[in-house]
Amino acid sequence: MRDEEKAKQEDSPSAKKPKLERFPFTRWEFTAALGSSLSSPPTFMIPGTIFMSLLAGALFGVVRGLFLVVFNATAGASSCFFLSKLIGRPIVNWFWPDKLRVFQAEIAKRKEKLLNYMLFLRVTPTLPNLFINLASPIVDIPFHVFFLATLLGLIPASYITVRAGLALGDLKSVKDLYDFKTLSMLFLIGSIIIFPTLLKRKRIYE
């Protein structure tokens, strides 16, 4: 009888130990998080991406400078993604509650073409990159979508900044980089990226 009672107690929900699935990362996400943290430079959380990009262009040229900027920015953004997945929810809810609700609603409407939408956000200055990095895991954006959108979406703006680094001495302020023409070009690229999603939604409503 005692053995039977003991077995029942061990099988009861209250007696079960927490499963490993409660850990917020899957195995491959944990591997990616470890790789991102190891590859990120010590200053990955410090603002100053534009100035570092200018410096990279001036020191290494366009090709190598662009590679370094995009690689480090993607690694830093991935580290922010995983940190936010662990402890970021109360922080984002505190600082950007309204923006988070809007972002979550937009993501819910674009589940089928999520990569296109994330690319649009990365290419255009619609939302701050810091907010995207921290809010993405909270609104359940898969890491592979976040990673690809970051890697590809940062290239246009980074190219402009790195290339401007070749003429670093001629720049008087950051405003010289992002004039009306440059911003219009970025929004045009973003619109082309998100156009298939808008076209599909139009067909559905028709």
C-alpha positions in Angstrom: 0.0 0.0 0.0 2.8 2.4 0.9 4.5 1.7 -2.5 1.3 2.4 -4.3 0.7 5.7 -2.4 4.3 6.7 -3.1 3.9 6.0 -6.8 0.7 8.1 -6.9 2.4 11.0 -5.2 5.3 10.9 -7.7 2.8 10.9 -10.6 0.8 13.8 -9.3 1.3 17.2 -11.0 2.5 18.9 -7.9 5.2 16.4 -7.4 6.6 16.6 -10.9 9.8 18.5 -11.5 9.8 21.5 -13.8 10.5 20.4 -17.4 13.4 21.7 -19.4 10.9 23.1 -22.0 10.2 25.9 -19.6 13.6 27.3 -20.4 12.9 30.2 -22.8 15.4 29.0 -25.4 15.3 26.0 -27.7 18.6 24.2 -28.2 19.4 25.9 -31.4 18.4 29.3 -30.0 20.7 28.7 -27.0 23.6 27.9 -29.5 22.8 31.0 -31.5 22.7 33.1 -28.3 26.1 31.8 -27.2 27.5 32.5 -30.6 26.1 36.0 -30.7 27.5 36.9 -27.3 30.9 35.5 -28.1 31.1 37.3 -31.5 29.7 40.7 -30.3 32.3 43.4 -29.6 32.5 44.7 -26.0 30.7 47.9 -27.0 27.7 46.3 -28.8 25.2 48.0 -26.5 26.7 51.5 -26.6 25.0 54.0 -29.0 27.2 55.2 -31.8 26.6 52.9 -34.8 26.7 55.8 -37.3 30.1 57.0 -36.1 31.5 53.5 -36.0 30.3 52.9 -39.5 31.9 56.1 -40.7 35.1 55.1 -39.1 34.9 51.6 -40.6 34.6 53.1 -44.1 37.5 55.4 -43.5 39.8 52.7 -42.2 38.8 49.6 -44.2 37.0 50.8 -47.3 33.5 50.1 -48.5 33.6 46.3 -48.8 35.4 45.3 -45.7 33.9 48.1 -43.7 30.4 47.1 -44.7 31.0 43.5 -43.8 32.3 44.5 -40.3 29.5 46.9 -39.7 26.7 44.5 -40.7 28.3 41.5 -38.9 28.8 43.4 -35.7 25.4 45.1 -35.8 23.7 41.7 -36.5 25.6 40.0 -33.6 24.7 42.9 -31.3 21.0 42.9 -32.3 20.9 39.1 -31.8 22.4 39.5 -28.3 19.7 42.1 -27.5 17.1 39.7 -28.8 18.1 36.9 -26.5 18.6 39.2 -23.5 15.1 40.6 -24.0 13.7 37.1 -24.3 15.1 36.4 -20.8 14.4 39.6 -18.9 13.1 42.2 -21.3 9.3 41.9 -21.1 8.8 44.2 -18.0 11.4 46.7 -19.3 9.7 47.0 -22.7 6.3 47.2 -21.2 7.5 49.9 -18.9 9.2 52.1 -21.5 7.0 51.5 -24.6 3.6 50.1 -23.6 1.6 51.8 -26.4 4.2 51.2 -29.1 4.5 47.5 -28.1 0.7 47.0 -28.5 0.8 48.5 -31.9 3.8 46.5 -32.9 2.2 43.3 -31.7 -1.0 44.0 -33.7 1.0 44.7 -36.8 2.9 41.4 -36.4 -0.3 39.5 -35.9 -1.7 40.8 -39.2 1.5 39.9 -41.1 2.2 36.3 -39.9 2.4 34.9 -43.4 4.8 37.5 -44.7 6.7 38.3 -41.6 10.1 38.4 -43.1 9.0 41.1 -45.6 7.6 43.3 -42.9 10.7 42.9 -40.7 12.8 43.8 -43.7 10.7 46.9 -44.2 11.2 48.0 -40.6 15.0 47.4 -40.8 15.4 49.3 -44.1 13.3 52.3 -43.2 13.6 54.4 -40.0 10.0 53.6 -39.1 10.8 52.2 -35.7 14.1 52.6 -33.6 16.4 49.6 -34.0 16.7 49.3 -30.2 12.9 48.9 -29.9 12.8 46.3 -32.7 15.7 44.3 -31.0 14.0 44.3 -27.6 10.4 43.9 -28.6 10.8 41.2 -31.3 11.0 38.2 -28.9 8.2 39.6 -26.8 5.8 39.6 -29.8 7.0 36.0 -30.7 9.0 36.8 -33.8 11.1 33.7 -34.6 14.8 34.2 -34.3 15.6 33.1 -37.8 13.2 35.7 -39.2 14.7 38.4 -36.9 18.2 37.3 -37.9 17.7 37.4 -41.7 15.7 40.6 -41.6 18.5 42.2 -39.6 21.3 40.9 -41.7 19.8 41.9 -45.0 17.9 45.0 -43.9 20.9 46.7 -42.4 22.9 46.6 -45.6 21.4 49.6 -47.5 21.7 52.1 -44.6 25.1 50.7 -43.6 26.4 51.0 -47.1 25.4 54.7 -47.3 27.2 55.4 -44.0 30.3 53.3 -44.7 30.7 54.8 -48.1 30.3 58.3 -46.6 33.3 57.4 -44.3 35.5 57.6 -47.4 34.8 61.4 -47.4 34.9 61.7 -43.6 36.7 65.0 -43.7 33.9 66.6 -45.8 31.1 65.8 -43.4 30.0 68.5 -41.0 27.2 66.7 -39.1 25.2 63.4 -39.1 22.4 65.3 -40.9 24.6 65.3 -44.0 24.3 61.6 -44.3 20.5 61.3 -44.2 19.2 64.1 -46.3 15.7 64.0 -48.0 17.1 62.1 -51.0 18.7 59.4 -48.9 15.6 58.9 -46.7 13.4 58.8 -49.8 15.6 56.1 -51.3 15.4 54.0 -48.1 11.6 54.3 -48.0 11.5 53.3 -51.6 13.5 50.2 -51.0 11.3 49.3 -48.0 8.2 49.8 -50.0 9.4 47.5 -52.7 10.2 44.9 -50.1 6.7 45.1 -48.5 4.8 45.4 -51.8 4.2 41.6 -52.2 2.5 41.6 -48.8 0.2 44.5 -49.6 -0.7 42.9 -53.0 -1.6 39.6 -51.4 -3.8 41.3 -48.8 -5.6 43.2 -51.6 -6.3 40.0 -53.5 -7.7 38.4 -50.3 -10.1 41.3 -49.7 -11.2 41.2 -53.4 
